[in-house]
Amino acid sequence: MGTFHPMDEGNLTELSTEMAQLKEKNKCMKIELKEMQERYSEISLKFAEVEGERQQLVMTVRNLKNGKKS
């Protein structure tokens, strides 16, 4: 195993390549995160709509049951 020389041109090239790869990976992950956040927002909105419909149905059923008891 050779001695590590920080200013060795090979090491600098390797580090530069690794840095470029990490920057690209970071960019891809940011895009993926944004897409996931958008999907989460859509799902949250849909859940709120469905929950609202469910509550309306519960109220309708209660009203129907109360109407039969009278």
Contacts in CASP RR format, 6 or more apart in sequence:
PFRMAT RR
TARGET T0000
AUTHOR 0000-0000-0000
METHOD contacts of the structure
MODEL  1
MGTFHPMDEGNLTELSTEMAQLKEKNKCMKIELKEMQERYSEISLKFAEV
EGERQQLVMTVRNLKNGKKS
4 11 0 8 1.000
5 11 0 8 1.000
END
